[in-house]
Amino acid sequence: MERYDAIVIGAGVIGCSVAYHLARFGAGRVLVLDRTQIGNGTTSQSSGILRTHYSVIENVELARRSWGIFKDFAGYLEDEDASAGLVNCGYLIAAPEGPKLAALRSALEGQQAQGIEVQLIDRDAARDRLPIARFDDAALIGYEPEAGFADAYLVATSFARAARRLGVKIREGVEVQTLLRDEAGRAFGVETSVGRFEAPRIISTQNIWAGDIERWTGVPTPLKAERHTVLALEGPEAYTFQMPVFKDLGSPGMLYCRSYGGKQMLVSEGTAGEVLATPDNEQGEVSMDAIVEVGSQVAERFPSYETAGLASSWTGVYDVTPDWNPVLGALPDVPGLTVGYGFSGHGFKLSPGVGRLLAQAALGLATDVSLQPYAHERFRTGSLLTGKYGVGAVS
């Protein structure tokens, strides 16, 4: 048995951020346990898009704080070799007349009210920024210059290296089998595949495996694992690094796309995916039907991509809650346990800010922003964080 001051379960981008911030806030001896390797779970499957655009206003502030860290990542970690792989190309979002228009207008106004630079631009200005796309049906277009994409694996490993520099111990290939609780129900450690570890603070960042919390504690964990298909297309016109990330609210799948490798287009649907019976982040089959469906939507918005070829494809898995927003903070039924799960496709975008918040909550410090809206109790009371766009990762 080994004793620590805090134990983090999961070494994805959220877990590594939590570990770093625990050490930064003076938590003492911190241990991170991961069943495989740092960043080897759903983190490595992230599309990496960074934006502050959300219709759930609480998410805007989390994303704004996280963007501030991403912009000066090496400086924040005090590590000149740290890199987020940031491409600050901006974020363009457009909606035609119809059901998404009012939601887009409300979300853009919400960003502006929080002091975020958001420009309302016309179709010509949109074409100047993304000349390979057509905007003739756009009724409203928003452009967020302080946005873009980055590399989730680089961010996770940079957080991990910075945490280790501050004394955090990270053990890979260790599976947590159960949560240890005393007679009063308080968490005081974990039993693992290599033995017992004890600590007065346990932080679970288990992503699609967060269902373990219900198995260990009996507290319901409203979560499902959804697999999403991502394509890399190579068309006759390059999607360059200078072109913004684009969210197409006019497409059936609410497509999102960005430059991939400075030439190709990374594209996926922003709606519900394939629900998995059990958590599994192994690569799934990408069907020809899925390729044709997404490809036809791409061709509607990017005419020259009607002749695009499929360069590569893969799948990624989201940990989805009923309202497509995370559960953050303490579980009142289990003192000593702090959780962060159910990011529903937002995890990487929010990882720096959420890591700070979960570390603060676990240590009993005042949090940068209130975690009350993200509390588990909302599923009991019905106070859900439901986005105005409907079900999907734009939230």
Helices and strands as residue ranges (DSSP letters): E 2-3, E 6-9, H 13-24, E 30-34, G 42-45, E 49-50, H 57-71, H 73-77, E 91-96, H 101-113, E 119-120, H 123-129, E 138-144, E 148-149, H 152-165, E 169-172, E 176-181, E 187-192, E 195-198, E 202-204, G 207-209, H 211-217, E 224-234, E 245-248, E 256-260, E 264-268, E 274-275, H 288-301, G 303-307, E 309-320, E 327-330, E 337-341, H 347-362, G 372-374, H 378-381
